[in-house]
Amino acid sequence: MSDESGNGGGGDDLSGLSGFFFYVFIVHPATAWILRPGRFERKKSIMYAIGFLALLAAVKTGMEFQAKGPNHYTLLNVNRNSSPLDIKRAYKKLSLQLHPDKNPNDPNASAKFDRVKKAYDVLMDMEFREVYNKFGQDGINSNKRFDETQFFIELGVFYVTWGIMAYVLTLGKRSGLARQWTFTGLIVMLVIEISIMTSRGNPFPSWFFPQNTEYEAVWLMHTLFPALMNGCRSIGGYLYVDLEAQTRQLLMALQEQNKDILLVLRDVQIGVQNIQANGGGGGGGGGNRLAGAAASPVPISRATPTGKIKELQDRLHASNSTVQQAVTQLKSEKTNSNFGFYAMILGYVAFSYIFSS
């Protein structure tokens, strides 16, 4: 990350605010268009939305990172664990290549040489080097030192501000899942930042981005949080299931099913009573019934108890399908909630294991 283009904390705040408005007023509506019901299949919609958000966040963050230019380690082609002797050798090699006397035709030769000299001066001083790793070039310019009280005050201001903004943007029952994801990400980011900034020495393994500093890791998290928040808003709203509505639907389906059962049972009871009444009329009326049947060639259809029972079974099957659908959605909602909780725990354990080893 560049040290020449840094304009202080205000520049980073302005960049974060512009990124916030970019994601809220441009990216969020575009993601909502992708996730509109009926546009794609459910799984494809989620995959397309995640891919779109990840691509935009990567491109935007990459452009901002490139605009800042190389940091001191990248400029000297050393890593953050390099010894003073390694840094001195790298500087000597670069100073011979970039010296203005050896590049008379390059108008920027003097500026390039000065940047390399500044990087060398900072990294050779162990106190300046620690400040640079934690606070960047702004910390060197302001002669900043780590003060625990000031650090936690600045930390509280940043996270309380973003917490309020995230809460306002995820108000409402439909945004419950998005609010849970967003605040989980905010808490994880807070834990990581405290672990990074309060650790003595370098908290990262030597293989983990060896030329980047703790300051750049914190900057990256702050820059990506607006993308995370708006991604959670879009996808969380799309995956939202109204449990109260599903419960009402389930109860109404059960109520209608009970009504159907009572109606069919009443018809069966009436049919049985009619059969008993007709069968108990005696044999004297047999001739009259036969004559009546001969005079009326068209048979009179009459619902039988067996037919009514078959009708009851059909209605129960239709009602059960509605009930089963509601129960399935309720179970899937519970599974998704548990999965998010367990994923958060596993992610924290993995982070602690990687950076403590």
C-alpha positions as CSV (number, residue, x, y, z in Angstrom):
1,M,0.0,0.0,0.0
2,S,1.3,3.4,-0.9
3,D,2.7,5.8,1.5
4,E,3.0,8.7,-0.9
5,S,-0.7,8.8,-1.8
6,G,-2.0,8.6,1.8
7,N,-3.9,11.7,2.9
8,G,-4.5,10.7,6.4
9,G,-7.4,9.1,8.2
10,G,-9.8,11.5,6.5
11,G,-9.0,10.2,3.1
12,D,-9.7,6.6,4.3
13,D,-13.0,7.7,5.9
14,L,-14.0,9.5,2.7
15,S,-13.2,6.4,0.6
16,G,-15.2,4.2,3.0
17,L,-18.1,6.5,2.8
18,S,-18.0,6.6,-1.0
19,G,-17.8,2.8,-1.1
20,F,-20.9,2.7,1.2
21,F,-23.0,4.8,-1.1
22,F,-21.7,2.9,-4.1
23,Y,-22.9,-0.4,-2.7
24,V,-26.2,0.9,-1.2
25,F,-27.5,2.9,-4.2
26,I,-25.9,1.1,-7.1
27,V,-24.9,-2.5,-6.2
28,H,-27.8,-3.3,-4.0
29,P,-30.5,-2.5,-6.6
30,A,-28.5,-4.4,-9.2
31,T,-28.3,-7.4,-6.9
32,A,-32.1,-7.2,-6.2
33,W,-32.7,-7.3,-10.0
34,I,-30.7,-10.5,-10.2
35,L,-32.6,-12.0,-7.2
36,R,-36.0,-11.0,-8.4
37,P,-38.3,-14.1,-8.1
38,G,-38.9,-15.8,-11.4
39,R,-35.9,-14.4,-13.2
40,F,-33.6,-17.4,-12.5
41,E,-33.9,-20.6,-10.6
42,R,-33.4,-20.3,-6.9
43,K,-29.9,-21.8,-6.7
44,K,-28.8,-20.0,-9.8
45,S,-30.0,-16.7,-8.5
46,I,-28.0,-17.0,-5.3
47,M,-24.9,-18.1,-7.2
48,Y,-25.2,-15.3,-9.7
49,A,-25.7,-12.7,-6.9
50,I,-22.7,-14.0,-4.9
51,G,-20.5,-14.0,-8.0
52,F,-21.6,-10.5,-9.0
53,L,-21.0,-9.1,-5.5
54,A,-17.6,-10.9,-5.2
55,L,-16.5,-9.7,-8.6
56,L,-17.5,-6.1,-8.0
57,A,-15.9,-6.0,-4.5
58,A,-12.6,-7.6,-5.9
59,V,-12.4,-5.1,-8.8
60,K,-13.2,-2.1,-6.7
61,T,-10.9,-3.0,-3.8
62,G,-8.1,-4.0,-6.3
63,M,-8.3,-0.7,-8.1
64,E,-8.1,1.2,-4.8
65,F,-5.2,-0.8,-3.6
66,Q,-3.3,-0.3,-6.9
67,A,-4.0,3.4,-6.8
68,K,-2.2,3.6,-3.4
69,G,0.9,2.2,-5.0
70,P,3.5,-0.2,-3.5
71,N,4.3,-0.2,0.2
72,H,7.9,0.0,1.6
73,Y,8.4,-3.7,1.6
74,T,7.2,-4.1,-2.0
75,L,9.3,-1.1,-3.1
76,L,12.5,-2.6,-1.7
77,N,11.5,-6.2,-2.7
78,V,11.8,-7.5,0.8
79,N,9.3,-9.0,3.2
80,R,8.2,-8.0,6.7
81,N,10.4,-10.5,8.3
82,S,13.6,-9.4,6.5
83,S,16.6,-8.6,8.6
84,P,18.3,-5.2,8.5
85,L,21.1,-6.8,6.5
86,D,18.6,-8.0,3.9
87,I,17.0,-4.6,3.7
88,K,20.4,-2.9,3.3
89,R,21.4,-5.2,0.5
90,A,18.1,-4.6,-1.3
91,Y,18.4,-0.8,-0.9
92,K,22.0,-0.8,-2.2
93,K,21.0,-2.7,-5.3
94,L,18.0,-0.4,-6.0
95,S,19.8,2.8,-5.3
96,L,22.4,1.9,-7.9
97,Q,19.7,1.2,-10.5
98,L,17.6,4.3,-9.7
99,H,20.2,6.9,-9.0
100,P,19.4,10.1,-11.0
101,D,23.0,10.2,-12.3
102,K,22.4,6.8,-14.0
103,N,19.1,7.8,-15.4
104,P,19.6,11.3,-16.8
105,N,16.7,10.8,-19.4
106,D,14.1,9.9,-16.7
107,P,12.4,13.0,-15.3
108,N,11.0,10.9,-12.4
109,A,14.3,9.4,-11.5
110,S,14.8,11.7,-8.5
111,A,11.3,11.0,-7.1
112,K,11.8,7.2,-7.5
113,F,15.1,7.4,-5.7
114,D,13.6,9.5,-2.9
115,R,10.8,7.0,-2.4
116,V,13.3,4.1,-2.1
117,K,15.4,6.2,0.3
118,K,12.4,7.0,2.5
119,A,11.4,3.3,2.5
120,Y,14.9,2.3,3.6
121,D,15.0,4.9,6.4
122,V,11.7,3.7,7.8
123,L,12.4,0.0,7.7
124,M,15.9,0.3,9.1
125,D,14.7,2.0,12.2
126,M,13.0,-0.7,14.3
127,E,10.7,1.7,16.1
128,F,9.6,3.4,12.9
129,R,9.2,0.0,11.3
130,E,6.8,-1.1,14.0
131,V,4.8,2.1,13.7
132,Y,4.7,1.7,9.9
133,N,3.4,-1.9,10.2
134,K,0.6,-0.9,12.5
135,F,-0.4,2.6,11.2
136,G,1.1,3.0,7.8
137,Q,2.8,6.1,6.5
138,D,0.2,8.3,8.3
139,G,1.5,7.0,11.6
140,I,5.1,7.9,10.6
141,N,4.1,11.4,9.4
142,S,2.2,12.1,12.7
143,N,4.8,10.4,14.9
144,K,2.0,8.1,16.2
145,R,2.6,5.5,18.9
146,F,0.3,2.8,20.1
147,D,-1.8,4.0,23.0
148,E,-4.3,1.5,24.3
149,T,-6.9,4.1,25.4
150,Q,-6.8,6.0,22.2
151,F,-6.9,2.8,20.1
152,F,-10.0,1.6,21.8
153,I,-11.7,5.0,21.5
154,E,-11.0,5.1,17.8
155,L,-12.1,1.5,17.5
156,G,-15.3,2.2,19.3
157,V,-16.2,5.2,17.2
158,F,-15.6,3.2,14.0
159,Y,-17.6,0.1,15.0
160,V,-20.4,1.9,16.7
161,T,-20.9,4.1,13.6
162,W,-21.0,1.1,11.3
163,G,-23.1,-0.8,13.7
164,I,-25.7,1.9,13.8
165,M,-25.7,2.2,9.9
166,A,-26.0,-1.6,9.6
167,Y,-28.9,-1.7,12.1
168,V,-30.8,1.1,10.3
169,L,-30.3,-0.6,6.9
170,T,-31.5,-4.0,8.2
171,L,-34.6,-2.8,10.1
172,G,-37.7,-4.9,9.7
173,K,-38.7,-8.5,10.1
174,R,-37.7,-9.4,6.5
175,S,-34.1,-8.3,7.2
176,G,-33.6,-10.4,10.3
177,L,-31.3,-12.9,8.7
178,A,-29.3,-10.1,7.0
179,R,-28.9,-8.4,10.3
180,Q,-27.7,-11.6,11.9
181,W,-25.1,-12.1,9.2
182,T,-24.0,-8.5,9.2
183,F,-23.4,-8.2,12.9
184,T,-21.7,-11.6,12.9
185,G,-19.3,-10.2,10.3
186,L,-18.8,-7.0,12.3
187,I,-18.0,-8.9,15.5
188,V,-15.6,-11.2,13.7
189,M,-13.9,-8.2,12.1
190,L,-13.6,-6.5,15.5
191,V,-12.0,-9.5,17.1
192,I,-9.5,-9.9,14.3
193,E,-8.6,-6.2,14.4
194,I,-8.1,-6.2,18.1
195,S,-5.9,-9.3,17.8
196,I,-3.8,-7.8,15.0
197,M,-3.3,-4.3,16.6
198,T,-2.7,-5.4,20.2
199,S,-0.2,-8.2,19.3
200,R,3.5,-7.6,19.9
201,G,5.4,-8.1,16.7
202,N,3.9,-9.6,13.6
203,P,0.8,-11.7,14.2
204,F,0.8,-13.3,10.7
205,P,2.6,-16.4,9.6
206,S,5.6,-15.7,7.3
207,W,3.8,-17.3,4.3
208,F,0.7,-15.1,4.7
209,F,1.1,-12.2,2.2
210,P,4.7,-11.7,3.3
211,Q,5.0,-8.1,1.9
212,N,1.8,-6.7,3.4
213,T,1.4,-5.1,6.9
214,E,-1.1,-5.2,9.7
215,Y,-2.3,-1.8,8.6
216,E,-3.1,-3.0,5.2
217,A,-5.0,-6.0,6.6
218,V,-7.2,-3.7,8.7
219,W,-7.7,-1.4,5.7
220,L,-8.8,-4.3,3.6
221,M,-11.4,-5.4,6.2
222,H,-12.7,-1.9,6.5
223,T,-13.0,-1.6,2.7
224,L,-14.8,-4.9,2.2
225,F,-17.3,-4.5,5.0
226,P,-19.7,-2.3,3.0
227,A,-19.7,-5.0,0.3
228,L,-20.4,-7.7,3.0
229,M,-23.2,-5.7,4.5
230,N,-25.0,-5.1,1.3
231,G,-24.5,-8.6,0.1
232,C,-26.1,-9.8,3.4
233,R,-29.0,-7.5,2.9
234,S,-29.7,-8.7,-0.7
235,I,-29.3,-12.4,-0.1
236,G,-30.8,-12.4,3.4
237,G,-33.9,-10.7,2.1
238,Y,-34.1,-13.2,-0.8
239,L,-33.8,-16.2,1.6
240,Y,-36.2,-14.8,4.1
241,V,-39.0,-17.1,5.3
242,D,-41.9,-15.6,7.3
243,L,-42.3,-18.1,10.1
244,E,-45.5,-16.5,11.3
245,A,-47.1,-16.6,7.9
246,Q,-46.0,-20.2,7.5
247,T,-47.5,-21.1,10.9
248,R,-50.8,-19.3,10.0
249,Q,-50.9,-21.2,6.7
250,L,-50.3,-24.5,8.5
251,L,-53.1,-23.8,11.0
252,M,-55.5,-22.7,8.2
253,A,-54.7,-25.9,6.2
254,L,-55.4,-28.0,9.3
255,Q,-58.6,-26.2,9.9
256,E,-59.8,-26.7,6.4
257,Q,-58.8,-30.3,6.6
258,N,-60.9,-30.8,9.7
259,K,-63.9,-29.1,8.0
260,D,-63.6,-31.5,5.1
261,I,-63.4,-34.5,7.4
262,L,-66.5,-33.4,9.3
263,L,-68.5,-32.7,6.1
264,V,-67.6,-36.1,4.5
265,L,-68.3,-38.0,7.8
266,R,-71.7,-36.3,7.9
267,D,-72.4,-37.4,4.3
268,V,-71.4,-40.9,5.2
269,Q,-73.6,-40.9,8.2
270,I,-76.6,-39.7,6.1
271,G,-75.8,-42.4,3.4
272,V,-75.7,-45.1,6.0
273,Q,-79.0,-44.0,7.5
274,N,-80.7,-43.9,4.0
275,I,-79.5,-47.5,3.3
276,Q,-80.8,-48.7,6.6
277,A,-84.1,-47.0,6.0
278,N,-84.5,-48.4,2.4
279,G,-83.4,-51.9,3.5
280,G,-85.9,-52.0,6.3
281,G,-89.0,-51.2,4.2
282,G,-90.1,-54.9,3.9
283,G,-90.6,-57.2,0.9
284,G,-94.1,-56.0,0.0
285,G,-92.8,-53.0,-1.8
286,G,-90.5,-55.0,-4.0
287,G,-92.9,-55.2,-7.0
288,N,-93.6,-51.5,-6.8
289,R,-89.9,-50.8,-6.7
290,L,-89.3,-53.0,-9.8
291,A,-92.2,-51.3,-11.6
292,G,-90.8,-48.0,-10.8
293,A,-87.4,-49.1,-12.0
294,A,-88.9,-50.4,-15.3
295,A,-90.8,-47.1,-15.8
296,S,-87.6,-45.1,-15.3
297,P,-84.9,-46.5,-17.6
298,V,-82.3,-43.8,-16.4
299,P,-80.6,-45.0,-13.2
300,I,-80.5,-42.5,-10.4
301,S,-76.9,-42.1,-9.2
302,R,-76.5,-42.0,-5.4
303,A,-73.4,-41.4,-3.4
304,T,-72.4,-44.5,-1.5
305,P,-70.5,-44.6,1.8
306,T,-67.5,-46.2,0.0
307,G,-67.5,-43.3,-2.5
308,K,-67.6,-40.8,0.3
309,I,-64.7,-42.4,2.1
310,K,-62.7,-42.3,-1.2
311,E,-63.6,-38.6,-1.5
312,L,-62.4,-38.1,2.1
313,Q,-59.1,-39.8,1.3
314,D,-58.6,-37.5,-1.7
315,R,-59.3,-34.4,0.3
316,L,-56.9,-35.5,3.0
317,H,-54.1,-36.1,0.4
318,A,-54.6,-32.6,-1.0
319,S,-54.6,-31.0,2.4
320,N,-51.6,-33.0,3.6
321,S,-49.6,-31.7,0.6
322,T,-50.2,-28.1,1.8
323,V,-49.3,-29.0,5.4
324,Q,-46.2,-30.9,4.4
325,Q,-45.0,-27.9,2.3
326,A,-45.4,-25.5,5.2
327,V,-43.6,-27.9,7.6
328,T,-40.7,-28.4,5.1
329,Q,-40.2,-24.7,4.9
330,L,-40.2,-24.3,8.7
331,K,-37.6,-27.1,9.0
332,S,-35.4,-25.6,6.3
333,E,-35.4,-22.2,8.1
334,K,-34.3,-23.8,11.3
335,T,-31.5,-25.7,9.5
336,N,-30.3,-22.5,7.8
337,S,-30.1,-20.7,11.1
338,N,-28.2,-23.5,12.8
339,F,-25.8,-23.7,9.9
340,G,-24.9,-20.0,10.1
341,F,-24.2,-20.4,13.8
342,Y,-22.0,-23.4,13.4
343,A,-20.2,-21.8,10.4
344,M,-19.3,-18.8,12.5
345,I,-17.9,-21.0,15.3
346,L,-15.8,-23.0,12.8
347,G,-14.5,-19.9,11.1
348,Y,-13.3,-18.4,14.4
349,V,-11.6,-21.7,15.4
350,A,-9.9,-21.9,12.0
351,F,-8.7,-18.3,12.3
352,S,-7.4,-18.8,15.8
353,Y,-5.5,-22.0,14.8
354,I,-3.9,-20.4,11.7
355,F,-2.6,-17.3,13.3
356,S,-1.6,-18.8,16.6
357,S,0.6,-21.4,14.9
